[in-house]
Amino acid sequence: MTQPQLPEQLPYHRLARLSPRYRWWRPLLGTLVVTVTYLVTLVLLMLSCAVAGSALGYREDADGWPEFGPVSGTAVDLLSIAVAIPVLALAVRWIGRRRAGTVSSVTGRLRWRWLLRCVLTAVPILALTMGGMFLLPADGEAESPWVGWAAFGKALAMLVLLVPVQAAAEEYVFRGWLTQTAGAYLRSPWAALLPQAVLFAAAHGWGTPWGFADLVVFGTAAGWLTWRTGGLEASIALHAVNNLLAFGASAAVVGGLSSDETAADAPWQTVALDVVGIALYTAAVAWWLRRRRLERTAPAPKPWTPPPPFAMAYPYVNGAPVPPQWAGHPGQPGQGVAVPPASWGAGGDGTDGV
């Protein structure tokens, strides 16, 4: 007696193949659709902000863009990244022909309890390393004054609301879509994880070699956590807590949110502390994984086959096609077709029904 063959188990980076209707061109077409749709959505968002700023009487800068101020301007910047989430979800559903939640994890959804555990793990670790950065020498730059509790509270409320969504959007794009697109063609997780880490660093611009390397390390660690845990929760927690602390520190001083500097501009001392924090968090998540069971794979679907086309050779009886086999009603001798009763497609008296 032969044992039933178990379905192949797909790790996170291979989930683009989770759809029964997977075809080799779907991830590539989806990437094109995501890119074009996101750019169109971004233009519409910017135009809406420009119209709103003009209607509300904001002054315009040299480029004709409304000067919203540091808090509102930062909110617009965060929203311009956050809109990638619905764009990506629609592409996964319509082009990828699979559940949008399969970008969140192998379970087809975001595992909120695991996300909360990762957030609680990230907060003390990253707060410690962030505190160490404040102890670094200021390189001769004058310290910025405290912005005041009223302004800080307003900025903090906006950051708590939008930064987690912005960080999640970047994770869905780089550790989610791009990783699964590469994994559709590459079985090795590292072959799928390393390209997105480089693209993630490049998306932040070129500042210093140390800052670029820090972003590559961040993207690689977040990608490994995604593959190892079977979902984006651990990487979202790392990214959201890291960005919230960094933005919060900037909001605490005058002009902090107006700065054009990004993580790509970090000096080597800051990078060293940041890498320590990333390593400690990664080790802590790995420690949690040894103490709890977490789904890391999803069963591959059976290959999808389209329904057979309508066979014109089927005979018709009372206006209805007759199937080649009809249990309990054998066909006439010498014919392989069964004849259904007259009630098929007809009224109870045998006349044609309407």
C-alpha positions as CSV (number, residue, x, y, z in Angstrom):
1,M,0.0,0.0,0.0
2,T,1.5,3.3,-1.1
3,Q,1.7,6.2,1.3
4,P,0.0,9.4,0.2
5,Q,2.5,12.0,-1.0
6,L,2.7,15.0,1.3
7,P,2.7,18.4,-0.4
8,E,5.9,20.4,-0.7
9,Q,6.5,22.8,2.2
10,L,7.2,26.4,1.0
11,P,9.4,28.7,3.1
12,Y,8.5,32.4,3.2
13,H,10.7,33.4,0.3
14,R,9.0,30.9,-2.0
15,L,5.4,32.0,-1.2
16,A,5.0,33.5,-4.7
17,R,4.5,29.9,-5.8
18,L,1.7,29.4,-3.3
19,S,-1.0,30.3,-5.9
20,P,-2.4,27.3,-7.8
21,R,-2.4,29.6,-10.8
22,Y,1.3,30.6,-10.5
23,R,3.0,31.3,-13.7
24,W,6.7,32.3,-14.2
25,W,5.7,35.8,-15.5
26,R,3.4,36.7,-12.6
27,P,6.1,38.0,-10.2
28,L,7.7,40.1,-12.9
29,L,4.5,41.5,-14.1
30,G,3.5,42.2,-10.5
31,T,6.7,44.1,-9.9
32,L,6.0,46.3,-12.9
33,V,2.4,46.9,-11.8
34,V,3.5,47.7,-8.2
35,T,6.1,50.2,-9.5
36,V,3.8,52.0,-11.9
37,T,0.8,52.0,-9.6
38,Y,2.9,53.3,-6.7
39,L,4.3,56.2,-8.7
40,V,0.8,57.1,-9.9
41,T,-0.5,57.0,-6.4
42,L,2.4,59.1,-5.1
43,V,1.8,61.8,-7.8
44,L,-1.9,61.9,-6.8
45,L,-1.0,62.2,-3.1
46,M,1.5,65.0,-3.8
47,L,-1.1,66.9,-6.0
48,S,-3.7,66.5,-3.2
49,C,-1.3,67.8,-0.6
50,A,-0.4,70.8,-2.9
51,V,-4.0,71.6,-3.4
52,A,-4.8,71.3,0.3
53,G,-1.8,73.4,1.2
54,S,-2.8,76.2,-1.2
55,A,-6.4,76.1,0.0
56,L,-5.2,76.4,3.6
57,G,-3.0,79.3,2.9
58,Y,0.5,77.8,3.4
59,R,3.4,79.7,1.9
60,E,5.1,78.1,-1.1
61,D,8.9,77.5,-1.3
62,A,11.0,78.1,-4.4
63,D,9.7,75.0,-6.1
64,G,6.1,75.9,-5.6
65,W,5.6,73.3,-2.8
66,P,3.6,74.3,0.3
67,E,5.7,74.8,3.4
68,F,3.8,72.6,5.8
69,G,6.3,72.9,8.6
70,P,8.4,70.1,10.2
71,V,5.6,68.1,11.7
72,S,3.1,68.2,8.9
73,G,5.9,67.9,6.3
74,T,7.2,64.8,8.0
75,A,3.7,63.4,8.1
76,V,3.4,63.8,4.3
77,D,6.8,62.1,3.8
78,L,5.7,59.1,6.0
79,L,2.3,58.8,4.2
80,S,4.1,58.8,0.8
81,I,5.8,55.6,1.9
82,A,2.8,54.1,3.7
83,V,0.6,54.1,0.5
84,A,2.8,51.3,-0.8
85,I,0.9,48.8,1.4
86,P,-2.5,48.9,-0.3
87,V,-0.8,49.0,-3.7
88,L,1.2,45.9,-2.8
89,A,-1.9,44.1,-1.4
90,L,-3.8,44.7,-4.7
91,A,-0.9,43.4,-6.8
92,V,-0.6,40.3,-4.7
93,R,-4.3,39.5,-5.0
94,W,-4.9,40.4,-8.6
95,I,-1.5,39.6,-10.3
96,G,-0.1,37.0,-7.9
97,R,-3.5,35.3,-7.6
98,R,-3.0,34.6,-3.9
99,R,-4.1,36.0,-0.6
100,A,-2.6,39.4,0.2
101,G,-1.9,38.1,3.7
102,T,0.7,35.6,2.3
103,V,3.1,38.6,2.2
104,S,2.6,39.0,5.9
105,S,3.5,35.4,6.9
106,V,3.2,31.8,5.9
107,T,-0.1,31.6,7.8
108,G,-1.7,34.1,5.4
109,R,-2.0,36.8,8.1
110,L,-0.1,39.0,10.4
111,R,0.6,37.2,13.7
112,W,-0.2,40.0,16.1
113,R,0.9,38.3,19.4
114,W,4.2,37.4,17.9
115,L,4.6,41.0,16.6
116,L,3.9,42.4,20.1
117,R,6.5,40.0,21.6
118,C,9.0,41.2,19.1
119,V,8.2,44.9,19.8
120,L,8.7,44.3,23.5
121,T,12.0,42.6,22.7
122,A,13.2,45.4,20.5
123,V,12.3,48.4,22.7
124,P,14.9,47.9,25.6
125,I,17.7,46.7,23.2
126,L,17.4,49.6,20.7
127,A,16.7,52.2,23.5
128,L,20.0,51.1,25.1
129,T,22.0,51.5,21.8
130,M,20.2,54.8,21.1
131,G,21.2,56.1,24.5
132,G,24.8,55.1,23.7
133,M,24.6,57.2,20.6
134,F,23.8,60.3,22.6
135,L,27.0,59.8,24.6
136,L,29.2,60.0,21.4
137,P,31.2,63.2,20.8
138,A,29.3,65.8,18.8
139,D,32.1,66.5,16.3
140,G,32.2,70.2,17.2
141,E,28.6,70.8,16.3
142,A,26.5,73.0,18.5
143,E,23.8,71.3,20.4
144,S,20.3,72.1,19.3
145,P,17.9,73.5,21.9
146,W,15.0,71.5,23.4
147,V,11.8,72.1,21.3
148,G,9.4,72.2,24.3
149,W,6.8,69.8,25.6
150,A,3.9,71.2,23.5
151,A,5.7,70.9,20.2
152,F,7.3,67.6,21.2
153,G,3.9,66.1,22.2
154,K,2.3,67.1,18.9
155,A,5.2,65.6,16.9
156,L,5.3,62.5,19.0
157,A,1.6,61.8,18.5
158,M,2.0,62.0,14.7
159,L,5.1,59.8,14.8
160,V,3.4,57.1,16.9
161,L,0.5,57.0,14.5
162,L,2.5,57.0,11.2
163,V,6.0,55.7,11.7
164,P,4.9,52.0,12.4
165,V,2.9,52.1,9.1
166,Q,5.8,53.7,7.2
167,A,8.2,51.1,8.6
168,A,5.8,48.2,7.8
169,A,5.4,49.5,4.2
170,E,9.2,49.3,3.7
171,E,9.2,45.8,5.1
172,Y,6.4,44.7,2.9
173,V,8.2,46.1,-0.2
174,F,11.8,44.8,0.5
175,R,11.5,41.9,2.8
176,G,8.1,41.0,1.4
177,W,7.5,41.5,-2.2
178,L,11.1,41.7,-3.5
179,T,12.2,38.7,-1.4
180,Q,9.3,36.6,-2.6
181,T,9.8,37.7,-6.2
182,A,13.4,36.6,-6.1
183,G,12.4,33.4,-4.3
184,A,10.0,32.5,-7.1
185,Y,13.0,31.6,-9.2
186,L,15.7,30.9,-6.6
187,R,15.5,28.2,-3.9
188,S,18.4,29.4,-1.8
189,P,17.1,31.9,0.9
190,W,20.4,33.9,0.8
191,A,20.1,34.3,-3.0
192,A,16.7,35.9,-2.4
193,L,17.6,37.9,0.7
194,L,20.9,39.6,-0.3
195,P,19.6,41.6,-3.4
196,Q,16.8,43.2,-1.4
197,A,19.2,44.3,1.3
198,V,21.4,46.1,-1.3
199,L,18.3,47.7,-2.9
200,F,17.1,48.7,0.6
201,A,20.3,50.5,1.2
202,A,20.3,52.1,-2.2
203,A,16.8,53.4,-1.7
204,H,18.0,55.5,1.3
205,G,20.6,57.3,-0.9
206,W,24.4,57.3,-0.8
207,G,25.8,59.1,2.2
208,T,28.9,57.6,3.8
209,P,30.3,54.1,3.1
210,W,29.6,53.3,6.8
211,G,26.0,54.4,6.5
212,F,25.4,52.3,3.4
213,A,27.0,49.3,5.0
214,D,24.8,49.8,8.1
215,L,21.7,49.7,5.9
216,V,22.9,46.6,4.1
217,V,23.4,44.9,7.5
218,F,20.0,46.0,8.6
219,G,18.4,44.7,5.5
220,T,20.2,41.4,5.7
221,A,19.3,40.8,9.4
222,A,15.7,41.8,8.7
223,G,15.6,39.4,5.7
224,W,17.0,36.6,7.8
225,L,14.5,37.2,10.5
226,T,11.7,37.1,8.0
227,W,12.9,33.8,6.5
228,R,13.7,32.2,9.9
229,T,10.4,33.2,11.5
230,G,8.2,32.7,8.4
231,G,6.8,36.2,8.4
232,L,7.5,39.9,8.6
233,E,6.6,40.5,12.2
234,A,10.1,40.4,13.6
235,S,11.5,42.7,10.9
236,I,8.5,45.1,11.2
237,A,9.1,45.4,15.0
238,L,12.8,46.0,14.5
239,H,12.2,48.7,11.8
240,A,9.3,50.4,13.6
241,V,11.0,50.7,17.0
242,N,14.3,51.8,15.4
243,N,12.6,54.5,13.3
244,L,10.3,55.7,16.1
245,L,13.3,56.2,18.4
246,A,15.3,58.0,15.7
247,F,12.4,60.2,14.7
248,G,11.5,60.9,18.3
249,A,15.1,62.0,19.0
250,S,14.9,64.4,16.0
251,A,11.5,65.7,17.1
252,A,12.9,66.6,20.5
253,V,15.2,69.4,19.2
254,V,14.6,72.5,17.2
255,G,14.9,71.8,13.5
256,G,15.4,68.1,14.0
257,L,12.5,67.0,11.8
258,S,13.6,69.4,9.1
259,S,17.0,67.8,8.6
260,D,17.7,66.1,5.3
261,E,20.1,63.5,6.9
262,T,19.1,59.8,6.7
263,A,20.6,56.6,8.1
264,A,22.9,56.6,5.0
265,D,24.7,59.6,6.4
266,A,25.7,58.0,9.7
267,P,29.3,58.1,10.9
268,W,31.2,54.9,11.8
269,Q,30.7,55.4,15.6
270,T,26.9,55.5,15.2
271,V,27.0,52.6,12.8
272,A,29.0,50.5,15.3
273,L,26.4,50.9,18.0
274,D,23.6,50.3,15.5
275,V,25.1,47.0,14.4
276,V,25.4,45.9,18.0
277,G,21.7,46.7,18.5
278,I,20.7,44.8,15.4
279,A,22.9,41.8,16.4
280,L,21.5,41.7,20.0
281,Y,17.9,41.9,18.7
282,T,18.5,39.1,16.2
283,A,20.0,36.9,18.9
284,A,17.0,37.7,21.2
285,V,14.5,36.7,18.5
286,A,16.4,33.5,17.8
287,W,16.3,32.7,21.5
288,W,12.5,33.2,21.6
289,L,12.2,30.8,18.6
290,R,13.9,28.0,20.6
291,R,11.1,28.3,23.2
292,R,8.0,28.6,21.1
293,R,6.6,26.8,18.1
294,L,6.2,29.1,15.1
295,E,5.0,28.2,11.6
296,R,7.8,28.7,9.1
297,T,6.4,27.0,6.0
298,A,3.1,26.7,4.1
299,P,2.0,23.6,2.0
300,A,2.3,24.1,-1.7
301,P,-1.0,23.9,-3.6
302,K,-1.8,21.2,-6.1
303,P,-1.0,22.3,-9.7
304,W,-4.0,24.2,-11.1
305,T,-5.4,22.8,-14.3
306,P,-8.0,24.7,-16.2
307,P,-11.5,23.1,-16.7
308,P,-11.7,21.1,-19.9
309,P,-13.2,23.0,-22.9
310,F,-16.8,22.2,-23.8
311,A,-16.8,19.2,-26.0
312,M,-19.0,19.8,-29.1
313,A,-19.1,16.0,-29.6
314,Y,-21.5,15.7,-26.7
315,P,-25.0,14.9,-28.0
316,Y,-28.0,17.1,-26.9
317,V,-31.2,15.8,-25.4
318,N,-34.0,18.3,-24.7
319,G,-31.6,21.2,-25.3
320,A,-29.0,20.1,-22.7
321,P,-25.5,18.6,-23.3
322,V,-25.2,15.0,-22.2
323,P,-22.0,14.1,-20.1
324,P,-20.1,11.1,-21.3
325,Q,-20.7,9.2,-18.1
326,W,-23.8,9.2,-16.0
327,A,-23.8,6.8,-13.0
328,G,-26.7,4.5,-12.9
329,H,-27.9,5.2,-16.4
330,P,-25.9,3.2,-19.0
331,G,-26.0,4.3,-22.6
332,Q,-27.5,2.4,-25.4
333,P,-25.7,-0.7,-26.6
334,G,-22.8,0.2,-28.8
335,Q,-22.7,3.8,-27.6
336,G,-20.6,5.4,-24.9
337,V,-23.1,8.1,-24.0
338,A,-25.8,7.9,-21.5
339,V,-29.2,9.5,-22.1
340,P,-30.7,11.5,-19.2
341,P,-34.4,11.5,-18.5
342,A,-36.7,13.8,-20.3
343,S,-37.0,16.0,-17.2
344,W,-33.5,17.5,-17.9
345,G,-34.1,20.9,-19.3
346,A,-37.9,20.3,-19.5
347,G,-41.0,20.8,-17.5
348,G,-42.5,18.1,-15.4
349,D,-44.8,16.9,-18.2
350,G,-41.9,16.4,-20.6
351,T,-42.4,19.6,-22.5
352,D,-39.6,22.2,-22.9
353,G,-39.2,24.2,-19.7
354,V,-38.5,27.9,-19.6
